[in-house]
Amino acid sequence: MSRNFHDQLAAARDKNHSMDHPFFELWTAGKLTKEQTAFYCTQHFHYVGEYLNWLAYLASQIPQRDVKAYLFENLGDEEDPNDRHLDMLKDYVAACGVNRDSVEGAILLPGTEALQNWGWRLVYQSPWQAAVAGMFVGLESQFLGICQKIVPALHRHYGHEPGARAIRFFEEHIEADAIHGAKGFAIVEKYCNTPELQALALRAVETATVKRWRYMNAIYWYALHGKEDDTPSLGA
């Protein structure tokens, strides 16, 4: 049952995996400007900032010591005072010629805000097992595949040497998210030990991927076409 559930979790994530989004296809091909890739990072900054808050909230609520330790380990990696991951994002933005101080005040797209709000509903209203599934399988484990696609493009098309400080956010997440993602899967498989919890976890994973895909849609339309929302035009 455990192996089959693992496969179901992976399939639920991969059905709408954001690494297949057109925005990342363009990035992989070197067809985005540096400024457009930097704009993605401003929205990722807004998203990750709330993700860390969800993480801290869950860690304070879950009694299981192994799960609590995993969550605090993840939070500690992200918030390392010597090199916070949010500061890594700002370094990449600055390397693209955009003012790093503009990141925190950057526009919050509707798709980004929707993802933020959904995350809070997830951790407040779901059993913690489903919340962990949505966060770590549905969201975090996607970023490994995303980084594996765009890091070679950063080397090939955007002039960044392997190991360059400016792109360490993406390079370091390849290794870190492989570890965190595997642990996240293992925890979900261990504690989603009833058919009901497994069904809730699968639903949370699938919903997470849809929310992230729509978040990427918003980034695509704004970064490439300057379109902030999808209000139709009656004159069209």
C-alpha positions as CSV (number, residue, x, y, z in Angstrom):
1,M,0.0,0.0,0.0
2,S,2.8,2.4,0.9
3,R,4.5,2.1,-2.6
4,N,1.2,2.5,-4.4
5,F,0.4,5.6,-2.3
6,H,3.8,7.1,-3.1
7,D,3.1,6.6,-6.8
8,Q,-0.3,8.2,-6.5
9,L,1.3,11.2,-4.7
10,A,3.9,11.6,-7.4
11,A,1.2,11.3,-10.2
12,A,-1.0,13.9,-8.5
13,R,2.0,16.3,-8.4
14,D,3.1,15.6,-11.9
15,K,-0.3,16.0,-13.5
16,N,0.1,19.8,-13.3
17,H,3.8,20.1,-12.6
18,S,4.9,23.7,-13.0
19,M,8.2,22.8,-14.6
20,D,6.2,22.2,-17.8
21,H,4.7,25.7,-17.7
22,P,5.4,27.8,-20.9
23,F,7.2,30.4,-18.8
24,F,9.9,27.9,-17.8
25,E,10.0,26.5,-21.3
26,L,10.9,30.0,-22.5
27,W,13.4,30.4,-19.7
28,T,15.0,27.0,-20.6
29,A,15.4,28.1,-24.2
30,G,16.9,31.4,-23.3
31,K,14.0,33.4,-24.7
32,L,13.2,35.4,-21.6
33,T,15.0,38.6,-20.8
34,K,17.0,38.8,-17.6
35,E,14.5,41.3,-16.3
36,Q,11.6,38.8,-16.9
37,T,13.4,36.1,-15.0
38,A,14.1,38.7,-12.2
39,F,10.4,39.4,-12.1
40,Y,9.6,35.8,-11.5
41,C,11.9,36.0,-8.5
42,T,9.9,38.9,-7.0
43,Q,6.8,36.8,-7.0
44,H,8.7,33.8,-5.7
45,F,9.9,36.0,-2.9
46,H,6.3,36.9,-2.0
47,Y,5.3,33.2,-2.2
48,V,8.2,31.8,-0.2
49,G,7.9,34.4,2.5
50,E,4.4,33.1,3.3
51,Y,5.5,29.5,2.8
52,L,7.9,30.0,5.7
53,N,5.1,31.3,7.8
54,W,3.0,28.3,7.0
55,L,5.9,26.1,8.0
56,A,6.5,27.8,11.3
57,Y,2.8,27.6,12.1
58,L,2.6,23.9,11.3
59,A,5.8,23.2,13.3
60,S,4.2,24.8,16.4
61,Q,1.0,22.7,16.1
62,I,2.2,19.2,15.2
63,P,3.0,17.0,18.3
64,Q,4.9,14.2,16.4
65,R,8.6,14.8,17.2
66,D,10.0,13.5,13.9
67,V,7.6,15.7,11.9
68,K,8.3,18.7,14.1
69,A,12.1,18.2,13.7
70,Y,11.7,17.9,9.9
71,L,9.8,21.2,9.7
72,F,12.2,23.1,11.9
73,E,15.2,21.6,9.9
74,N,13.6,22.9,6.7
75,L,12.8,26.3,8.3
76,G,16.4,26.5,9.6
77,D,17.8,25.9,6.2
78,E,15.6,28.6,4.6
79,E,16.2,31.2,7.3
80,D,20.0,30.6,7.9
81,P,21.0,34.0,9.2
82,N,24.3,33.7,7.4
83,D,22.6,33.4,4.0
84,R,18.8,33.5,4.0
85,H,17.2,32.0,0.9
86,L,15.1,35.2,0.5
87,D,18.4,37.2,0.3
88,M,19.6,34.7,-2.3
89,L,16.6,35.7,-4.5
90,K,17.5,39.4,-4.1
91,D,21.1,38.7,-5.2
92,Y,19.8,37.1,-8.4
93,V,17.5,40.0,-9.0
94,A,20.4,42.4,-8.5
95,A,22.6,40.4,-10.9
96,C,19.8,40.9,-13.6
97,G,20.3,44.7,-13.3
98,V,17.2,45.2,-11.1
99,N,17.4,47.1,-7.8
100,R,17.4,44.4,-5.0
101,D,15.6,46.8,-2.7
102,S,12.6,46.8,-5.1
103,V,11.8,43.2,-4.4
104,E,9.9,43.5,-1.2
105,G,7.7,46.3,-2.6
106,A,7.1,44.6,-6.0
107,I,3.6,44.2,-7.2
108,L,1.8,41.3,-5.7
109,L,0.0,39.6,-8.6
110,P,-3.5,38.1,-8.1
111,G,-2.1,34.6,-8.8
112,T,0.5,35.0,-6.1
113,E,-1.9,36.4,-3.6
114,A,-4.3,33.5,-4.4
115,L,-1.5,31.0,-3.7
116,Q,-0.6,32.7,-0.4
117,N,-4.2,32.7,0.7
118,W,-4.8,29.1,-0.2
119,G,-1.7,28.1,1.8
120,W,-3.2,29.6,4.9
121,R,-6.5,27.9,4.4
122,L,-4.6,24.6,4.0
123,V,-2.7,24.8,7.2
124,Y,-5.6,26.3,9.2
125,Q,-8.4,24.1,7.9
126,S,-6.9,20.7,7.0
127,P,-5.6,17.8,9.1
128,W,-1.8,18.4,9.4
129,Q,-1.1,15.3,7.4
130,A,-2.9,16.8,4.4
131,A,-1.2,20.2,5.0
132,V,2.2,18.6,4.9
133,A,1.3,16.7,1.7
134,G,0.1,19.9,0.0
135,M,3.2,21.9,1.1
136,F,6.0,19.4,0.6
137,V,4.8,17.1,-2.1
138,G,2.4,19.5,-3.9
139,L,4.6,22.6,-3.8
140,E,8.2,22.1,-2.6
141,S,9.0,18.9,-4.4
142,Q,8.2,20.7,-7.7
143,F,11.0,23.1,-7.3
144,L,13.7,20.4,-7.8
145,G,12.4,19.7,-11.3
146,I,12.1,23.4,-12.0
147,C,15.7,24.1,-11.0
148,Q,17.0,21.1,-12.9
149,K,15.5,22.8,-16.0
150,I,16.6,26.4,-15.6
151,V,20.0,26.0,-14.0
152,P,21.6,24.8,-17.3
153,A,19.9,27.7,-19.0
154,L,21.4,30.1,-16.6
155,H,24.8,28.8,-17.5
156,R,24.2,28.5,-21.3
157,H,22.0,31.5,-22.1
158,Y,22.4,34.0,-19.3
159,G,26.2,34.1,-18.7
160,H,26.3,32.7,-15.2
161,E,29.2,30.4,-14.4
162,P,28.5,27.2,-12.4
163,G,28.8,28.0,-8.7
164,A,28.3,31.7,-9.2
165,R,27.0,33.5,-6.1
166,A,24.2,35.2,-8.1
167,I,22.5,31.8,-9.0
168,R,23.2,29.9,-5.8
169,F,19.5,30.0,-4.9
170,F,18.7,27.8,-7.9
171,E,21.8,25.6,-7.8
172,E,21.6,24.9,-4.1
173,H,17.9,23.9,-4.3
174,I,18.7,21.0,-6.6
175,E,20.5,19.3,-3.8
176,A,18.5,20.6,-0.9
177,D,15.0,20.0,-2.4
178,A,16.0,16.4,-3.3
179,I,16.6,15.8,0.4
180,H,13.7,17.7,1.7
181,G,11.3,16.3,-0.9
182,A,12.3,12.7,-0.1
183,K,11.7,13.3,3.6
184,G,8.4,15.0,2.9
185,F,7.2,12.0,0.9
186,A,8.3,9.7,3.6
187,I,6.4,11.6,6.3
188,V,3.2,11.8,4.3
189,E,3.4,8.1,3.5
190,K,4.0,7.3,7.2
191,Y,1.2,9.4,8.8
192,C,-1.5,9.2,6.1
193,N,-2.3,5.8,7.4
194,T,-6.0,5.6,6.6
195,P,-7.9,5.7,3.3
196,E,-9.5,9.0,4.4
197,L,-6.1,10.7,5.2
198,Q,-4.7,9.4,1.9
199,A,-7.6,10.8,0.0
200,L,-7.2,14.2,1.7
201,A,-3.5,14.2,1.0
202,L,-3.9,13.5,-2.7
203,R,-6.5,16.2,-3.0
204,A,-4.2,18.7,-1.2
205,V,-1.3,17.8,-3.6
206,E,-3.4,18.1,-6.7
207,T,-4.9,21.5,-5.5
208,A,-1.4,22.8,-4.7
209,T,-0.2,22.1,-8.2
210,V,-3.2,23.8,-9.7
211,K,-2.7,26.9,-7.5
212,R,1.0,27.0,-8.4
213,W,0.2,26.6,-12.1
214,R,-2.2,29.6,-12.0
215,Y,0.4,31.5,-10.1
216,M,2.7,30.9,-13.0
217,N,0.0,31.9,-15.4
218,A,-0.1,35.3,-13.7
219,I,3.6,35.7,-13.9
220,Y,3.7,34.8,-17.6
221,W,1.0,37.3,-18.6
222,Y,2.5,40.1,-16.5
223,A,6.2,39.5,-17.3
224,L,5.6,39.0,-21.1
225,H,2.6,41.1,-21.8
226,G,2.2,43.6,-18.9
227,K,-1.2,42.1,-18.1
228,E,-2.1,42.3,-14.4
229,D,-5.5,40.5,-14.6
230,D,-7.6,38.6,-17.0
231,T,-10.6,41.0,-17.2
232,P,-12.1,40.5,-20.7
233,S,-12.5,43.4,-23.1
234,L,-15.9,43.9,-24.6
235,G,-14.4,45.7,-27.5
236,A,-12.4,42.7,-28.6
